[in-house]
Amino acid sequence: MNRRFALAAAAIALLAVSAGCLGYATGGGEVTNETLDAEPPREYEFDTDRDAAFTLSTDARYTAVYAVGDREEIRLYEQTPYAGDQPLEFEAFRYRYPDGEVITGSEFRARGGEIERTTDETWIRFADDMAGGEAAFSGAGSPRRFTMRAYVEGSYAVTLPPGFTTEFPIVGHVSPRDHSVEAVGDRDRIVWDGVSGGSIVVQSYREGDLVVFGVILVIGAVAAVAGTVYFRRQLEALRERRRDLGLGVYDDDDDDGLL
């Protein structure tokens, strides 16, 4: 039995190692032109003065716009607690030249740009004539808790969906804390003037959610009080039974222990 178990474990380990090696050999999976050329969920907001700007929506999709500046490449990855770094997955890639021309992902590649995915990260590399432009893409992300690594150093902005806010500290949270909030029409926009590393985190809520949270808190408080009353009644009933049986009972109010 032990020998069979050892052979099975060895086979599983061999398959895992082979899968890992295959992943490295194939570059972690190709980002296809069909994925890059997909239609974005909404129009990209290229006219931003931030180095990185994100727009969140209630359909759990975000759009991102990065200022290229003089960068040659951007490394995009996600950190996981057990599997290490994983490539950030996105779609609907667009690049806008400084003169306003917007091209798709396949056109970006045809003009010398590169988008490559490995087992650890996704790389966007820009051609020599792409300095000063902007790169945009879309991905999955909930407005109730949006987290993104600070891939580039500079100013950041996250625009919430209409009706969402981070004002109430128990259910709303923003990190880094050195930020400000702007009103853009019916939306809140969280802005940072300088982010140099780590991650940005925005946990927001719909203003109507506070009623739901309040009801949950009231129900929890009522349940706690009812449980305490029930416990004390059961304890008093147990004391009475012990008295009826002639057993010793301490009636010290400060000590509810029974002997």
N, C-alpha and C positions, 0 to 999 in steps of 0.2 A: 504493500500500500504506500509506504513512504517513498519507494523508488518511483512508483507511478506518479505520485504527487510532484516529486522533484523534476521528472521529465516534462510534466505538464507545465510547471512553472517556468522551466527553461524554454519551452516552446513559445509561451506567451511573451517572455522577455525578448526572445529573438524576433518575434513579430513586431514588438514595440520598437526595438532598435532599427529594424528594417524600415518601418514606417517613417521613423525620424530621419533616417538617411535619405529616403526617397523624397521627403519633404524638402530637405536641403538641396537635393539634386535638381528638383523641379522648381526651386525658387519660392516654395511656399504657396504656389497657386497663382496663375496668371490673372491680371486684371484685364478683362476683355474690353475691346472697343465698344461692344454693345452696352456694357455696364457704364463705361465712361460717357457714352453719347446719349444715355437715357435722358428723358425730359425731367428737369428739376421740378420739385413739388410746387414751387412758386418762383417768381422772378428774383434773381439774385440782386441784392442791394449793393452794387459795386461802388456807389457814391458814398463811401464811408471814409472818415478821417482816422480810423483806427487801424493798427497793425493786424488785428484779428477781430472780426465781428461775427457774432452768431445771432440768428433769429430763430426763436422757438415757436412751435405751433401746437395746437391741441390734437393734431393727428399724429403726434409722437415722431415728427420729423423735424430736423433742424437743417438750416443752411449755414454755411461758413464761407467767409470771404477773407483771404489773407493777402496783405500787401507784400509783394515780392521784394521790392526795393532792390538791393544789390546782392540778394541771396542767390546762391547757386543751387541749393536744394533744401527741402524740408523733409524731416524724418517724422513719420506719423506712426504712433504705436499706443497700445493700451497696456497697463500693468495689471496683472492678475496675481492673486495671492499664492497660487499653487503652480501655475503653468509658466510663470515668468512673463516677459514681454510678448505681446501678440500684435499682429499688424492691424491698424485701424482700417475698417472696411467702409467704403463710401461709394457713391455713384454720382452720375450726372455732373461730371467734371467740366468746368469751363475756365478758359483763360482769357482775360481782357488785356489787350495791349494799351500802352499809355494814350494812344490816339483814339481809343474807344472801340476798336475792332474786337469782337468776341468770337472765339473759336471753340470747337468741341474737343473732347479728349483725343479722338483719333486724329484730328487736325493738329492738335498739340504735338502728338508723336511725329506726325509727318513733317513738322517744321523743326524737328531737332529736340523737342522735349522728351522726357522719359517719365513713365510711371511704372514702378516695379514693386512687386510684393515678395518679400522673403518670409521665412518662418517667424521672424521677430518684428518686422516693421514693414511699412509701405513708404517708398521713397518717391518724392516728386522732384525731378531735376529739370532745371530750366536751361534753354539754349542761350547763347551769348546775347542775342538780340531781344531777350525777354525781360531785361532789367526794367524795373519801374512799373511793371504791370500788376495784375491781381489774379489770384487763383481762387476758384470757388468750387464747392462740392456740397453734396447733401448726404445725410446719414440719419440713423435712428437715434432718437434721444427724447426723453420725456421732459416737459417743462416742470413737472413736480420735483424732479431731481435731475439736474443736468450737470455732468462732470466732463471736463475736457483738460487734457494735459496742455501746459503752456509750451507749445512747440517752437514758438518764436518769441523773442524778447521785445517788449514794447507795450503799447496801449491796447486794451481789450474792451469789448462791449458785448453784452448779452441783452437782447430785446425779448421781453416776455410776451406771451399772447395777450390779447385784450382781456381785461378783467382779472389778470393774475398779479400778485404782489408778493413782496417778501417782508412787509412791515412788521407783522406780528412775530416776535422772536422765537416762540415755541415751535411754530410750524414753518416759519420762514428762516432761511439761513443763507448767508453769502460768505464765500471765502475766495481770496484774501479779504480781510475786513477793511482794508484801506480802499474804500470804494465810495462812489456817490450814485444817486439815482436821479435820472432825468425823466421827465414826462414827454413822450413823443406821441402826440395825438391821444388816443385812448390806451396807450401802452406805457409800461415802465421799462426803462433801459438802465441796466446796471453797468457802470463804466469804471475802469481802472486806468489811471494814467501811466502806470508802470508795473509790469509783471515780468519777472526775470527767471522764473522756474516754478516747478511744482505743478499744481493743478488749480483750475478755477472750478468752484462748486456753487451752483445756484439752486436752492430748494425753495420753490414758490408754491402758492396755493391760490385757488379761486376765492374771491372774497365771500361768496356764499358758503364755502366750506367751513367757515368759522361757526356757522349755526350747527352744522353736523358735528364738529368737534365739541361744541358746547353741550349738545345733547348726549354725546358719548361720555363726557366728563360727569354730567349730572347722573346718568344711569350708573356709572361706576361708583359715584359717591353714595347713591341710594343703596346699591348692592352692598357696599362696605358697611354702612350703618345697619342695614337689615341683618347682615351676617353677624355683626357684633352683638346685636340684641338677641338673636337666636342662640348664639353661643352662651351668653350669660343666663338665659332662661334654662337652657339644658344643664348648665352647671348648677344652678339653684335647685332644679329638680333632682339632680344627683345628690346634692347635700340633704334634701328632705328625705330621700330614700334611705340614706345612711343614718339619719337621725332616727327614722322609724325602726331601723334594724338595731339601734343601740350602739352604733359604731361611733368612735370619736371623730368629731368634726371641728376644725379651727374656723371660727367665724371672724377672723381678722380681715377687714375690708382691704387692707394693704397687701394681703397675701392670699391669692386665690388657690393655693395649693391644698390638696386633700391628703389626709393621712389615714 
